[in-house]
Amino acid sequence: MMKLRSSPPSPFGRKIKIAMAILGLKDRIEIEDANTADPSDSLRSQNPLGKIPALILENGDVLYDSAVILEYLDFLAGGGKLFPAGEARFAVLRNQTLADGIMEAAILRVYEKRFKEPKYRDPAWDAYQGAKMARGLAYFEENVPKMPSSADDIDAGTLTLACMLGYLDIRFGNDNWRDGHPKLAAWLEAFEAAVPAFATTKIPPAPVPDNDPALLQ
């Protein structure tokens, strides 16, 4: 059986777990929590970058990061489910990259506050990352994907978009992205209704301890 190394708060790991459900692969992959802050965790020997998610194949090979793992799961499921063929594929890849980039910027902002003492924090750096997030959200608000009615309507781009918005709910609850993005908010509601795994992989948007190791990607 394959093994997915991840942690519940990780939006990158979450999209793999949802993909497993959508593609009918849950019975073929065991999920094992990883502590990226622990030098003794075997994750660092499985992925030299020490990042999650990492997928350990049955032959011992390891795949990372989430975009590569999604491609592999789509391949296992017969192909063409999360990544369409032809020219349409490139729009999906672009949307996945943009949503991943927003998540990465969000995580860097959380790192800045979580792992630096106040006197060492850089407001300009935080604003720089925040501007990336704002531009990305504005793009998706103006180019909101088609409303999904079932899991068959989901691709790698929309899956990543949903997990990105879910991450903002968890880590930026006081700065509600929905206020300025009503189309995206409505789209996410439709996504959650169409994809039950989105609800089952959700964690509460409650504050976490400053030393929460699960935050590290």
WOZI-V251676 format. One record per helix or strand. SS is the DSSP state (2 for helix, 1 for strand). FROM is the first residue (numbers start at 1). TO is the last residue. If there is no record, write none. Layout:
ss->SS from->FROM to->TO
ss->SS from->FROM to->TO
This chain:
ss->1 from->2 to->6
ss->2 from->11 to->22
ss->2 from->26 to->28
ss->1 from->29 to->33
ss->2 from->43 to->46
ss->1 from->54 to->56
ss->1 from->62 to->63
ss->2 from->66 to->76
ss->2 from->88 to->114
ss->2 from->118 to->120
ss->2 from->123 to->142
ss->2 from->151 to->153
ss->2 from->156 to->171
ss->2 from->177 to->180
ss->2 from->182 to->194
ss->2 from->196 to->200
ss->2 from->213 to->215
